[in-house]
Amino acid sequence: MGAPQVIANYESLSALTGQMLEAAKDGEWDQLISIEQQCSELVAAMKLLDAETMLDEAANQLKKQLISKILSEDAEIRKRVQTWMSQLELSMQSNRQEQRLLHAYGA
């Protein structure tokens, strides 16, 4: 395996985070969760190989670029998820208030 596999893993992770970002943009939350699980499994598999593998300067530079892209997409995903969660919380509060009013005034 070695360096080519390390880079291939980071490229795969980058592709998955790109898919997660698209799912977040489209409001496809179930799909986002499914892809996130794939990311978690890949990261777990990457840890040992990444720690054991020495990269040359070019591969290390590519790895840094991929990590930067992954982190940027992750930040955007988190922002979109937080916005969705805030909207969901507002909706839930509205529903609770409506239920209290219905209970209080009997409808």
QUIFEN-V676038 format. One record per helix or strand of 2 or more residues. SS is the DSSP state (@ for helix, = for strand). FROM is the first residue (numbers start at 1). TO is the last residue. If there is no record, write none. Layout:
BEGIN
ss | from | to
SS | FROM | TO
SS | FROM | TO
END
This chain:
BEGIN
ss | from | to
@ | 3 | 25
@ | 29 | 52
@ | 57 | 105
END
